[in-house]
Structures are given as structure tokens and as C-alpha cells.
């Protein structure tokens, strides 16, 4: 049963019962009141609206007479299922005729969305067990907002893991935990200040980060890419003293920045007394060659801010990311009372993740998921090459959870997406990753594979082949 609240106009020429009838009728036709919804009893609605029972009863009788509701013995009044396609089109001087438009596209069966993860391999039983274990603790943190910088035990585990896997040098006191990379970048933007500041970003690059910087008053300066990452000479020419970079798996092109260019980038930071913002968003999933140390681990001058997330490895819904500030910036963080900010990540999730890492489940999960995603990526690329051959170019196949596909059939981005949708497949645009969208490649789409099974990947690529060739 629902509550019905409306403003009755006692001075109106329309009687009160008719106003109630019209209100409920409109909600039924618009779908706000769906079939089988139980209406309030006459006594309940009259008491709620402070009107007589006779008024409500008259409104309900009219709704029954016109077939909008039905009375069920000893149960009450319920909204009936309306066959809207058989109703005459409604006209009034305030409303246009309602048109039912059939979609052109088939229902989406295969969604190649980047950002989806393989939930079938999420260790749910282990996570539930550790969550229950954390809830049994009788610590005062259970009833508080928690540490503004993030729970110390989790920061200890993150520092250990990053040192072993990425060579990152930091103490737990340098780590800040927050609900996603964008939240942490908002904090960082406020910390470093935007007065007369430009931030260099990769062109193309992650549009969500570009928006964060602009909303914080920064001017963004797009820097074109070479085959091995950002163009260092263009970076010098930009006069920017801050750069946001994705060196382990450039987003969206997917190239891995070699060690020589990383050294050049660190020299740029030293020359300009600059700041490097290193987003290592899916460094765990590298399929070709030996892992390259993070920029932060190579930075003897401590000019690098390091960002990472658990969204790709565990679940995006956990909303757990982390930022490692160099000593100068963590001192500024403490000085400017950012510790007064409430922590944005649930204490329970932080404690569960701490236990997950401490007991060895995290590294085992990473190894398993690296194999799972590598197999999916191999399936994707092998199927594309088997069916499409030289009709397409695969870009960014050495790491990560997506590829770009350049299609040589004369279609532009919109046409490729539309044709795919007509075959029940969803692929995604890449033009919005360019700040200067007129420079974007015309015949390219993004294909994520993390959330699809190997079988669906094969079937989806077959459908794309039918759509495009």
C-alpha cells in the first residue's frame, strides 16, 4: 500500500472528490501507480488528507466505475493492468498526443563495456567470511566515521603490496584512501591550488579526469602522443608544471611507456620543479613482456603523486582507491587540516579488504584474475583476427581490460556503433577522449571484455562481423 499526497484546492470549482479522482487517474495512466498497487483504505486516506470519508469514497467509486481500479474482497482496492496500446490517444490544450516509438535496434545481448569486471570469479564466500569477522571486532571504530586518511591497517597492507608489485616507496602515512580516483583528484586539486596553473594531460586521455581538473579551476593542456606515450618535447613547450599520466597502460590507446621515456619524464619534473600525477589504474593486467617499475619508484626527487584503485581487480561498487603523496604534499595535507574531511569509504569495507590482503587472498586473486582476463583477451583478439583479418586494426593488446578497434569499412564512429546495436551488440565511442574532438580518429570504437564470458565474446564478435562487413 502507498500513501497518496496531493494539494487539494477547496476554492476550486471542481469538487474535492473529483480532484482526488483526477490525481490518481493521472498517476495510473502515467505509470507512477503500477498494476497491482494497493490504494490506501478510505479511512486511511481521509485521515491522511484531513477530509471526510464520503469524499474519498466518491473518488474511489468513480475510479472503479471507469475501470482504473478494482475491489478485492477483504483485501482492498488495487490498480488494474491497463492495455495502453488500446486506449485512445489523449489530447488536451496542454499535452501533445502520446506516440509509442518502436526502437530501431535489437535488444543488446553482448555489451562490450569497459569498466565491467568478471563477477563470476569474485571470491564472494571469502569476502563474506572476512566481513563477518570484521564485524565481530569490538573496536570503537565500528561506531565512528573512521580515520579520515583511511584505516591504518589497510594502508600498511597497501604499502607492502605496492612495494612488492610496483616498487613503490612510501610509508602508510603517505597514503590517503578515498571513494574513487575522481574524489582523490578533487582533493589533490584543492591541495595544490589552481591559481595560474595548467595541467598537461594526454591527448587522447581520460575525460573524467579532465572534467575534475576543469571543475577545480585548472586549465587543461592536451599533449599529443608518440607511439610510446606522451610527447616529452610538447610537454616542455606547454609550460605546464603539472602532468597527469597513465604510463603503465595509456588510456585509451593502451601503449606502455618504456623505461627511457619514464626517465625523460622524471627529468622534466626536475627541470620545471613539476608534479607528475601517475595513474596506475590497471597495472596488474599486463600480458606481454616484463613489468616496468612505476614512475614513483624511479623518482629520486619525490615529485610523483601515485594513484591506484581496487575497482578493476575486485568490484567497482566497493569504491576503494588510494593516493600516495610525496613528503612535501603530505606535509601540506596535514598542515591545511584536510584531516578534518570525513572518510568516504566504509570502515567495514576497509577492514574486510585489510583482512583479505593480510591473509594472502589478494595476491592469489590477482594471479587468478590475470589468467582469466588474459584468456578473455586472447579469445577476443583471436576471434577478431580470424573473422576480420586486415579489415580492422587492433590497438592496445599488451595490457588492460579493453582494446581499441580501427575498422576499415568506410563507416564513421556513429555508424559503427549504430550498425552494431542493430545486431544486438554494444560498442563504445572514443572521440570524447580527445579534448579537441575534431582530431579524433573517425573509424574507431572501444571494446571492453572484462564483464563478458569467453563464449559471449566469440558470439559478440561474430555479430559485429555481420554488422560491419
Secondary structure, DSSP 8 states (H G I E B T S, - for coil): ---------TTSSS-HHHHHHHHHHHHHHHTSS-TT-B---HHHHHHHHT--HHHHHHHHHHHHHTTSEEEETTTEEEE----GGGS----BTTB--------SS----EE--TT---GGGS-HHHHHHHHHHHHT---GGGGS---TT--HHHHHHHHHHHHHHH-----GGGEEEESSHHHHHHHHHHHH--TT-EEEEEES--HHHHHHHHHTT-EEEEEEEETTEE-HHHHHHTT-SEEEE--SS-TTT-----HHHHHHHHHHHHHHT-EEEEE-TTTT-B-SS-----HHHH-TT--EEEEEESTTTS-GGG--EEEE--HHHHHHHHHTTGGGS---S-HHHHHHHHHHHHTTHHHHHHHHHHHHHHHHHHHHHHHHHHHHGGGEEEE--SBSSEEEEEE-SS--HHHHHHHHHHTTEE-B--GGG-SSGGGS-SSEEEEE-TTS-HHHHHHHHHHHHHHH-
